[in-house]
Amino acid sequence: IFAQANRALGPVFLWNVAFATVTVILNLAVGTLLAVLLNNPDLRMRGLYRTLLIVPWALPNIITIQVWKGFLNQNFGAINRLAMLLDITPEPVNWLLGSEWPARGAVLLVNLWLGYPFMMVAVLGALSAIPRELYEAARIDGASAWRAFTDVTAPLLRTALVPITLTGFAFNFNNFNIIYLLTDGGPAVDWGTATARGTDILISWAYNEAFRSQGGYAYGLGSAISLLIFAITLAVSMVNFRVTGALKEVSNT
C-alpha cells in the first residue's frame, strides 16, 4: 500500500474522506431543512410531502443509481439537455467519464438524493420529542423563527444528530455501491493507476486490486487495503461509542 502512496493511497484516501464528509454535511443540511419545514403543524398536506420526499429512500439503490446514470448521460441525458436548453453549458458535459471533478460532483449529487431521506426521517423523529410548549414560549418572548431554531431546536437536536452523523460518515466511507454502479471508479486520471482512478475510494480500490488487477488478481494487496479500511472504520465507531456512551456500564446502585 505505502509503495503506491503517491499514485494511489494518498489521493484515494483524501477523496474518500472528502466524499464521506461532504456527503454527510449535505445530507444533514438538506435533511434538517426539510424536517424543520415538515414539522410545522400549520403546513397543509404534510403527509403528502413526507411521502413524496421519502420515495428516494424507498426505491432500491441499484434502480435509482441506474436512472441517475441515464440522466447524466453525455448525449441523451436530461441534465445535459436541460443545461443546453437554458444556455448554461454550450456543449454536453461528460459527467461520468470526462474528468475527475465533474464525475465527483455527479457522485455527490446522486448520493445526496439517496441519503437525505434518512437524515430527514431521523431529524423528524428527534423533532417530535421536543415539546411544543418551548416554541410557544419562544414565540411569546418575541423570538423569530430563526432564533427559535438556533436557541431551541438546534441544541436539543445536537444530542441525537451526533451519533447519526458519525454513523453516516462510517457508512459513506465504505459506500461501494454508488461508486461501482455510477462511475465504476472512473474516469482515468494522470496521477492514478489502472485500479485507482478519479472517483475510486478505498473499498473500490481494494475491489479492483483483488478482482480486476492487470496480470492477475492481487488478493494480498486487496486484503491489505481492506485491513486499512477496517482500522479506520473501527476508529470512527469507537468515537461514536464514546460520544453516545454506548459502552459505559450502568450502575444499579
C-alpha positions in Angstrom: 0.0 0.0 0.0 2.6 2.5 1.0 4.7 1.8 -2.0 1.8 3.3 -4.0 1.3 6.2 -1.6 1.8 9.0 -4.2 -0.2 7.5 -7.0 -2.9 5.6 -5.2 -3.1 5.7 -1.4 -2.8 9.5 -0.8 -5.2 10.8 -3.5 -7.7 7.9 -3.0 -7.7 8.3 0.8 -8.1 12.1 0.6 -11.0 11.8 -1.8 -12.5 9.1 0.3 -12.5 11.3 3.4 -13.8 14.3 1.4 -16.5 12.2 -0.2 -17.8 10.9 3.1 -17.5 14.3 4.9 -19.2 16.4 2.2 -21.9 13.7 1.7 -22.8 13.8 5.5 -22.8 17.6 5.6 -25.0 17.9 2.5 -27.4 15.1 3.7 -27.6 16.6 7.2 -28.2 20.2 5.9 -30.9 19.2 3.4 -32.5 16.6 5.7 -32.6 19.1 8.6 -34.1 21.8 6.5 -36.8 19.6 5.1 -37.6 18.1 8.5 -38.0 21.5 10.1 -40.3 22.6 7.3 -42.4 19.4 7.5 -42.5 19.7 11.3 -44.6 22.8 11.1 -48.1 21.9 12.2 -49.6 24.7 10.1 -48.2 23.2 6.9 -51.0 21.8 4.7 -50.7 18.3 3.2 -47.7 17.4 5.3 -48.4 13.7 4.9 -48.3 14.0 1.1 -45.0 16.0 1.2 -43.5 13.4 3.6 -44.5 10.6 1.3 -43.0 12.2 -1.8 -39.8 13.1 -0.1 -39.2 9.7 1.2 -39.5 8.0 -2.2 -35.7 8.0 -3.0 -35.2 6.0 0.2 -38.0 3.6 -0.5 -36.7 2.6 -4.0 -33.8 0.2 -4.3 -30.5 2.0 -4.7 -29.5 -0.1 -7.8 -32.5 1.2 -9.7 -32.2 4.8 -8.6 -28.5 4.9 -9.5 -29.1 3.5 -12.9 -31.9 6.1 -13.5 -29.4 8.9 -12.5 -26.8 7.3 -14.8 -29.3 7.8 -17.6 -30.0 11.4 -16.5 -26.2 12.1 -16.6 -25.6 10.5 -20.0 -23.5 12.8 -22.1 -25.5 12.5 -25.3 -29.1 11.7 -24.2 -29.2 12.6 -20.6 -31.9 15.0 -19.3 -29.4 17.1 -17.3 -27.3 18.0 -20.3 -30.4 18.6 -22.5 -31.8 21.0 -19.9 -28.5 22.8 -19.3 -28.1 23.4 -23.1 -31.7 24.5 -23.4 -31.1 27.1 -20.7 -27.7 28.1 -22.2 -25.9 27.0 -19.0 -23.4 25.0 -21.0 -22.5 25.4 -24.7 -22.0 21.7 -25.2 -22.8 18.4 -23.5 -20.7 17.7 -20.4 -19.3 14.2 -19.9 -20.3 14.0 -16.3 -19.2 10.4 -15.6 -16.2 9.7 -17.8 -14.8 13.1 -18.8 -12.6 14.4 -16.0 -12.5 13.7 -12.3 -14.2 16.8 -10.8 -17.4 16.6 -12.9 -17.6 12.9 -12.0 -17.0 13.6 -8.3 -19.7 16.2 -8.4 -22.1 13.8 -10.0 -21.3 11.2 -7.3 -22.0 13.7 -4.6 -25.3 14.8 -6.2 -26.6 11.3 -6.6 -25.6 10.3 -3.1 -27.4 13.4 -1.8 -30.6 12.2 -3.5 -30.1 8.8 -1.9 -29.1 9.9 1.5 -31.2 13.0 2.5 -34.4 11.0 3.3 -32.7 9.0 6.1 -31.5 12.3 7.7 -34.9 13.8 7.2 -36.6 10.9 9.0 -34.1 10.9 11.8 -34.5 14.6 12.4 -38.2 14.4 12.2 -38.1 11.7 14.9 -35.9 14.0 17.1 -38.1 17.0 16.5 -41.2 15.1 17.6 -39.7 14.7 21.0 -39.3 18.5 21.5 -42.3 19.8 23.5 -44.4 22.3 21.6 -44.6 24.5 24.7 -40.9 25.5 24.2 -41.8 27.0 20.8 -44.9 28.7 22.2 -42.8 30.3 25.0 -40.2 31.5 22.5 -42.9 33.0 20.3 -44.4 34.8 23.4 -40.9 36.2 24.1 -40.8 37.6 20.6 -38.3 35.2 19.1 -38.1 35.0 15.4 -38.3 31.6 13.5 -34.5 31.6 13.1 -33.9 32.5 16.8 -36.3 29.7 17.8 -34.3 27.3 15.6 -30.9 28.3 16.9 -31.9 28.6 20.6 -34.4 25.8 20.9 -34.3 23.3 18.1 -30.5 23.1 17.4 -29.4 22.5 21.0 -32.0 19.8 21.5 -31.1 18.1 18.2 -27.4 18.0 18.8 -27.5 15.0 21.1 -29.5 12.9 18.6 -27.6 14.1 15.5 -24.0 13.5 16.6 -24.3 9.6 16.6 -26.3 9.7 13.4 -23.7 11.9 11.7 -20.8 9.6 12.8 -22.8 6.6 11.6 -23.5 8.2 8.3 -19.8 9.0 7.9 -18.8 5.4 8.5 -21.4 4.1 6.1 -20.4 6.5 3.3 -16.7 5.9 3.9 -17.4 2.3 2.6 -20.2 3.2 0.1 -19.1 0.8 -2.6 -22.5 0.8 -4.5 -22.6 4.4 -5.5 -19.0 4.3 -6.9 -19.3 0.9 -8.7 -22.7 1.5 -10.2 -22.4 5.1 -11.2 -18.9 5.7 -12.4 -17.1 2.3 -11.8 -14.3 4.3 -10.3 -13.6 6.3 -13.4 -12.5 8.4 -15.2 -8.8 7.6 -15.6 -6.5 10.3 -14.3 -2.9 11.2 -14.7 -2.0 10.7 -11.1 -3.7 7.4 -10.7 -3.2 3.8 -11.7 -5.2 1.2 -13.6 -7.0 0.3 -10.3 -7.1 3.7 -8.6 -8.9 6.3 -10.7 -10.7 9.6 -10.3 -13.7 8.6 -8.2 -12.3 5.4 -6.6 -12.5 5.2 -2.8 -10.6 2.8 -0.7 -13.2 0.0 -0.9 -13.5 0.2 -4.7 -9.7 0.3 -5.0 -9.4 -2.8 -2.8 -12.0 -4.5 -5.1 -10.2 -3.5 -8.2 -6.9 -4.8 -6.9 -8.4 -8.1 -5.7 -10.6 -8.9 -8.7 -9.5 -6.7 -11.6 -5.8 -6.3 -11.3 -3.9 -6.4 -14.6 -1.8 -9.5 -14.9 -3.6 -11.4 -12.2 -5.7 -11.0 -9.1 -3.8 -9.1 -6.3 -5.6 -10.7 -3.4 -2.8 -9.7 -1.0 -2.9 -6.0 -1.8 -6.7 -6.0 -1.8 -6.7 -7.7 1.6 -4.2 -5.2 3.0 -6.4 -2.3 1.8 -9.4 -3.9 3.5 -7.5 -4.1 6.8 -6.7 -0.4 6.5 -10.4 0.3 5.9 -11.3 -1.8 8.9 -8.9 0.2 11.1 -10.4 3.5 10.0 -14.0 2.3 10.4 -13.2 0.9 13.9 -11.7 4.2 14.9 -14.9 6.1 13.8 -17.1 3.5 15.6 -15.1 3.9 18.8 -15.5 7.7 18.6 -19.3 7.1 18.1 -19.4 4.8 21.1 -17.5 7.3 23.2 -19.8 10.2 22.2 -23.0 8.2 22.8 -21.8 6.4 25.9 -22.9 3.1 24.4 -20.1 1.1 26.1 -20.5 2.7 29.6 -21.5 0.3 32.4 -24.8 1.3 34.1 -24.6 1.1 37.9 -27.5 -0.3 39.8 -26.7 1.5 43.0 
